[in-house]
């Protein structure tokens, strides 16, 4: 199964809150873009402690979610931009319920693998100037996700994002995100421990799963 990539996007650090810099806002890139171990050539992260690296090389926030946010926010001018939520790929017709940890996709000539959900932070609310967005993402699992790069390559707008391997784990991104990040989601210590032992899930999320499983056992 494949989806068309409407744009590949990158950002550079720019003033975001006072003297603080952020590359959250992404802009479409022209022509073919090299995709290396840490993502798209020309894409940057101002906060390297919490963003970037091989486990968060390429970010996809589904364009279809913009429709949800139009209803949720009562409209917002940023929602017309494909990089409004910091996404590196502008793609429609795919979401967290249809993708599993470890799924592999061919993006142009690159091979990328789903590594983890995207944990929302305050920068989303600051960019949009609206409170409550982080809580809404945690509640409905419209979180977006990251890929690691298995094979370097290049891609451009109009190329396809083709799934070439699937069902390498049993959990969709929506399940992983909800069961680990949402304190109200139904789960079990057994499921969380299984996630924590899964090498296809990024280490940060494996640790979150382990700690939550221990908390459930000790409750």
C-alpha positions as a Python dict, from the first residue, in 0.01 Angstrom:
ca = {
    (1, 'X'): (0, 0, 0),
    (2, 'X'): (128, 346, -79),
    (3, 'X'): (48, 713, -23),
    (4, 'X'): (155, 1018, -221),
    (5, 'X'): (392, 1262, -54),
    (6, 'X'): (264, 1613, -121),
    (7, 'X'): (577, 1779, 20),
    (8, 'X'): (899, 1717, 208),
    (9, 'X'): (962, 1983, 469),
    (10, 'X'): (1245, 2115, 684),
    (11, 'X'): (1298, 2388, 939),
    (12, 'X'): (1579, 2605, 1072),
    (13, 'X'): (1610, 2748, 1423),
    (14, 'X'): (1435, 3082, 1455),
    (15, 'X'): (1302, 3295, 1742),
    (16, 'X'): (1013, 3113, 1907),
    (17, 'X'): (960, 3236, 2263),
    (18, 'X'): (1169, 3529, 2373),
    (19, 'X'): (1532, 3441, 2316),
    (20, 'X'): (1449, 3071, 2276),
    (21, 'X'): (1494, 2922, 1930),
    (22, 'X'): (1295, 2644, 1763),
    (23, 'X'): (1284, 2473, 1423),
    (24, 'X'): (928, 2356, 1485),
    (25, 'X'): (789, 2535, 1179),
    (26, 'X'): (869, 2339, 863),
    (27, 'X'): (867, 2468, 506),
    (28, 'X'): (845, 2266, 179),
    (29, 'X'): (1177, 2182, 15),
    (30, 'X'): (1226, 2208, -364),
    (31, 'X'): (1353, 1921, -575),
    (32, 'X'): (1512, 1599, -455),
    (33, 'X'): (1605, 1589, -86),
    (34, 'X'): (1875, 1364, 61),
    (35, 'X'): (1755, 1153, 356),
    (36, 'X'): (2041, 1058, 586),
    (37, 'X'): (2071, 882, 924),
    (38, 'X'): (1930, 1184, 1109),
    (39, 'X'): (1668, 1284, 855),
    (40, 'X'): (1618, 1530, 572),
    (41, 'X'): (1910, 1739, 453),
    (42, 'X'): (1847, 2097, 558),
    (43, 'X'): (1629, 2008, 858),
    (44, 'X'): (1751, 2123, 1197),
    (45, 'X'): (1657, 2102, 1565),
    (46, 'X'): (1729, 2384, 1807),
    (47, 'X'): (1684, 2162, 2113),
    (48, 'X'): (1900, 1859, 2046),
    (49, 'X'): (1840, 1725, 2397),
    (50, 'X'): (1475, 1646, 2324),
    (51, 'X'): (1457, 1640, 1944),
    (52, 'X'): (1644, 1489, 1653),
    (53, 'X'): (1878, 1193, 1640),
    (54, 'X'): (1848, 857, 1468),
    (55, 'X'): (1530, 754, 1657),
    (56, 'X'): (1353, 1075, 1552),
    (57, 'X'): (1499, 1122, 1206),
    (58, 'X'): (1180, 1184, 1006),
    (59, 'X'): (852, 1309, 1151),
    (60, 'X'): (510, 1254, 997),
    (61, 'X'): (201, 1432, 1126),
    (62, 'X'): (-97, 1326, 908),
    (63, 'X'): (-250, 1606, 705),
    (64, 'X'): (-595, 1459, 770),
    (65, 'X'): (-557, 1564, 1135),
    (66, 'X'): (-567, 1927, 1023),
    (67, 'X'): (-941, 1880, 963),
    (68, 'X'): (-986, 1762, 1322),
    (69, 'X'): (-803, 2068, 1448),
    (70, 'X'): (-1009, 2302, 1232),
    (71, 'X'): (-1317, 2178, 1417),
    (72, 'X'): (-1140, 2170, 1753),
    (73, 'X'): (-991, 2518, 1726),
    (74, 'X'): (-1268, 2681, 1527),
    (75, 'X'): (-1028, 2740, 1240),
    (76, 'X'): (-668, 2864, 1247),
    (77, 'X'): (-454, 3013, 970),
    (78, 'X'): (-160, 2781, 1047),
    (79, 'X'): (-368, 2478, 952),
    (80, 'X'): (-331, 2572, 586),
    (81, 'X'): (41, 2498, 615),
    (82, 'X'): (161, 2137, 570),
    (83, 'X'): (436, 2191, 829),
    (84, 'X'): (211, 2344, 1095),
    (85, 'X'): (279, 2058, 1339),
    (86, 'X'): (647, 2019, 1256),
    (87, 'X'): (599, 1737, 1006),
    (88, 'X'): (874, 1648, 759),
    (89, 'X'): (628, 1468, 531),
    (90, 'X'): (295, 1597, 403),
    (91, 'X'): (80, 1286, 350),
    (92, 'X'): (-296, 1222, 348),
    (93, 'X'): (-491, 902, 407),
    (94, 'X'): (-272, 747, 676),
    (95, 'X'): (-296, 771, 1053),
    (96, 'X'): (-184, 617, 1383),
    (97, 'X'): (-449, 345, 1381),
    (98, 'X'): (-318, 196, 1055),
    (99, 'X'): (56, 192, 1127),
    (100, 'X'): (249, -36, 1364),
    (101, 'X'): (581, 2, 1537),
    (102, 'X'): (848, -144, 1308),
    (103, 'X'): (657, -99, 982),
    (104, 'X'): (895, -18, 698),
    (105, 'X'): (831, 223, 414),
    (106, 'X'): (1010, 309, 93),
    (107, 'X'): (1031, 686, 62),
    (108, 'X'): (1179, 761, -277),
    (109, 'X'): (1499, 559, -269),
    (110, 'X'): (1528, 566, 112),
    (111, 'X'): (1402, 295, 347),
    (112, 'X'): (1255, 420, 674),
    (113, 'X'): (1111, 238, 976),
    (114, 'X'): (850, 349, 1232),
    (115, 'X'): (1031, 398, 1563),
    (116, 'X'): (797, 578, 1804),
    (117, 'X'): (497, 808, 1850),
    (118, 'X'): (559, 1181, 1884),
    (119, 'X'): (506, 1297, 2241),
    (120, 'X'): (341, 1642, 2231),
    (121, 'X'): (495, 1930, 2424),
    (122, 'X'): (421, 2292, 2507),
    (123, 'X'): (561, 2414, 2175),
    (124, 'X'): (245, 2303, 1994),
    (125, 'X'): (26, 2522, 2214),
    (126, 'X'): (272, 2812, 2195),
    (127, 'X'): (286, 2796, 1814),
    (128, 'X'): (-92, 2793, 1780),
    (129, 'X'): (-155, 3025, 2075),
    (130, 'X'): (-415, 2785, 2213),
    (131, 'X'): (-428, 2596, 2544),
    (132, 'X'): (-552, 2240, 2575),
    (133, 'X'): (-399, 2100, 2257),
    (134, 'X'): (-155, 1870, 2436),
    (135, 'X'): (-436, 1726, 2648),
    (136, 'X'): (-648, 1673, 2335),
    (137, 'X'): (-364, 1488, 2160),
    (138, 'X'): (-311, 1261, 2459),
    (139, 'X'): (-685, 1191, 2476),
    (140, 'X'): (-740, 1111, 2107),
    (141, 'X'): (-394, 978, 2006),
    (142, 'X'): (-358, 1210, 1707),
    (143, 'X'): (10, 1228, 1792),
    (144, 'X'): (202, 1170, 1470),
    (145, 'X'): (515, 957, 1467),
    (146, 'X'): (883, 925, 1386),
    (147, 'X'): (1085, 706, 1154),
    (148, 'X'): (1445, 592, 1179),
    (149, 'X'): (1640, 566, 852),
    (150, 'X'): (1742, 212, 755),
    (151, 'X'): (1879, 295, 409),
    (152, 'X'): (1979, 643, 304),
    (153, 'X'): (1834, 780, -17),
    (154, 'X'): (1650, 1073, -170),
    (155, 'X'): (1289, 1172, -228),
    (156, 'X'): (1087, 1464, -360),
    (157, 'X'): (731, 1590, -366),
    (158, 'X'): (512, 1359, -573),
    (159, 'X'): (700, 1044, -470),
    (160, 'X'): (517, 770, -284),
    (161, 'X'): (547, 650, 72),
    (162, 'X'): (512, 276, 14),
    (163, 'X'): (475, 27, 297),
    (164, 'X'): (706, -266, 222),
    (165, 'X'): (701, -451, 558),
    (166, 'X'): (427, -464, 819),
    (167, 'X'): (301, -654, 1123),
    (168, 'X'): (651, -681, 1271),
    (169, 'X'): (491, -594, 1606),
    (170, 'X'): (135, -632, 1729),
    (171, 'X'): (78, -271, 1837),
    (172, 'X'): (-44, 21, 1633),
    (173, 'X'): (100, 363, 1703),
    (174, 'X'): (-233, 465, 1852),
    (175, 'X'): (-215, 174, 2097),
    (176, 'X'): (145, 239, 2197),
    (177, 'X'): (84, 610, 2244),
    (178, 'X'): (-241, 572, 2437),
    (179, 'X'): (-131, 287, 2663),
    (180, 'X'): (196, 453, 2756),
    (181, 'X'): (114, 826, 2748),
    (182, 'X'): (-253, 842, 2848),
    (183, 'X'): (-306, 769, 3220),
    (184, 'X'): (-675, 694, 3152),
    (185, 'X'): (-620, 439, 2873),
    (186, 'X'): (-689, 71, 2938),
    (187, 'X'): (-376, -144, 2941),
    (188, 'X'): (-199, -404, 3153),
    (189, 'X'): (143, -457, 3303),
    (190, 'X'): (184, -755, 3071),
    (191, 'X'): (128, -550, 2757),
    (192, 'X'): (350, -269, 2880),
    (193, 'X'): (632, -508, 2967),
    (194, 'X'): (606, -659, 2620),
    (195, 'X'): (639, -312, 2470),
    (196, 'X'): (936, -237, 2695),
    (197, 'X'): (1112, -549, 2563),
    (198, 'X'): (1049, -465, 2196),
    (199, 'X'): (1370, -356, 2026),
    (200, 'X'): (1177, -197, 1739),
    (201, 'X'): (1033, 60, 1981),
    (202, 'X'): (1266, 353, 2051),
    (203, 'X'): (1452, 328, 2386),
    (204, 'X'): (1282, 633, 2539),
    (205, 'X'): (937, 481, 2490),
    (206, 'X'): (1053, 137, 2608),
    (207, 'X'): (1163, 301, 2933),
    (208, 'X'): (831, 481, 2968),
    (209, 'X'): (650, 148, 2921),
    (210, 'X'): (870, -23, 3180),
    (211, 'X'): (811, 244, 3442),
    (212, 'X'): (436, 243, 3387),
    (213, 'X'): (426, -137, 3409),
    (214, 'X'): (615, -126, 3740),
    (215, 'X'): (372, 136, 3869),
    (216, 'X'): (75, -84, 3780),
    (217, 'X'): (227, -387, 3950),
    (218, 'X'): (300, -185, 4262),
    (219, 'X'): (-41, -17, 4275),
}
